[in-house]
Amino acid sequence: MTSKLVVGTRGSKLALWQANHIAGRISERHPGCEVTLKHILTTGDKILDVPLAKIGGKGLFTKELEKELLTGGIDLAVHSLKDMPTELPPGLVLGAVTERVDPGDALVSPQYQTIDNLPRGARVGTSSLRRKAQLLAYRPDLVITDLRGNLDTRLAKLASQQLDAIVLAVAGLRRLGWDDRITQILPREICLPAVGQGALAIEVREGDTRVLEMLAFLHHRETAAAAAAERAFLNEVEGGCQVPIGVFGRIERAGLVLDAVILSGDGKTRLADAISGPPADAEALGRSLARRMYAAGGRDILAGLVGYGKEEKNE
Ligand SMILES: NCc1[nH]cc(CCC(=O)O)c1CC(=O)O
């Protein structure tokens, strides 16, 4: 039986690597299937000169792909799970979450190597509020500058903007074969990753059993449970990908362990907590940790952020 699958992807190097990786795995598993790639430009790709936090809105990197899914232009969309809003549009589901290998963040600093070794007032580039706040919480003297663009653009800016270091996801660097640029993987005590960082999400049409069955082999249960807890946490605090929240779930002997941190944008206030329990309760664990941290001051920290939250708008 011949069959066809059209894989939708963004056009960045990282997105193409990810889509090719998934397409390759599908072809290997289903040799009779004709797998093709379709490049789709997203809002996040079009606006490159504005910090992500200022563009605002959810799904900057996913919306256009989702439109193509719903209209049948593609059969599946490959995303970095990190870029996916916690609530999907009606009619779409996560068909698979792939195994997470490198959840962390990396420092790239050819001159100083590690965060402890950076001189006072060192200039560090990062595009995310989460990284900025955590770096400042640990090293308030650092000067954080905004760094947007694809991975190669950001690596180039390290030299061209005379930065002392930049911080990027380990996963992205590894996928593109640039892990030799990593000089330190930031310890979890300093920098917790973004929700879903390091895992790939395959988005498909709800009820599309042909595609769902073909992709089932890509699903990694432990990663999916960790991601479900992380995404429930984020959903409970109503955050998008641009809030100073770090969360990391993983399966250990004790079950699912979820660490989280909520920070003010300047890193001066930092609230950390953790929870553990059965992986089957992933979502409930994420929600209860979020509620506990919200009550313990997280709510006030997040309410202090410009543009954050719906109820806080009129303050
Ligand atoms: N925000 C862009 C983005 N989306 C996913 C990754 C890295 C790969 C991943 O986390 O799976 C990156 C680059 C980065 O944050 O440095």
PDBQT file of the ligand as one rigid body, heavy atoms in Angstrom, charges set to zero:
ROOT
HETATM    1  N1  LIG A 401      13.184  29.792  20.902  1.00  0.00    +0.000 N 
HETATM    2  C1  LIG A 401      13.780  29.199  19.764  1.00  0.00    +0.000 C 
HETATM    3  C2  LIG A 401      14.109  27.769  20.022  1.00  0.00    +0.000 A 
HETATM    4  N2  LIG A 401      13.133  26.843  20.014  1.00  0.00    +0.000 N 
HETATM    5  C3  LIG A 401      13.720  25.635  20.317  1.00  0.00    +0.000 A 
HETATM    6  C4  LIG A 401      15.077  25.849  20.497  1.00  0.00    +0.000 A 
HETATM    7  C5  LIG A 401      16.068  24.849  20.844  1.00  0.00    +0.000 C 
HETATM    8  C6  LIG A 401      15.675  23.423  20.717  1.00  0.00    +0.000 C 
HETATM    9  C7  LIG A 401      14.767  22.921  21.792  1.00  0.00    +0.000 C 
HETATM   10  O1  LIG A 401      14.643  23.518  22.869  1.00  0.00    +0.000 OA
HETATM   11  O2  LIG A 401      14.177  21.852  21.577  1.00  0.00    +0.000 OA
HETATM   12  C8  LIG A 401      15.336  27.201  20.281  1.00  0.00    +0.000 A 
HETATM   13  C9  LIG A 401      16.654  27.855  20.339  1.00  0.00    +0.000 C 
HETATM   14  C10 LIG A 401      17.093  28.321  21.706  1.00  0.00    +0.000 C 
HETATM   15  O3  LIG A 401      16.264  28.527  22.587  1.00  0.00    +0.000 OA
HETATM   16  O4  LIG A 401      18.295  28.533  21.913  1.00  0.00    +0.000 OA
ENDROOT
TORSDOF 0
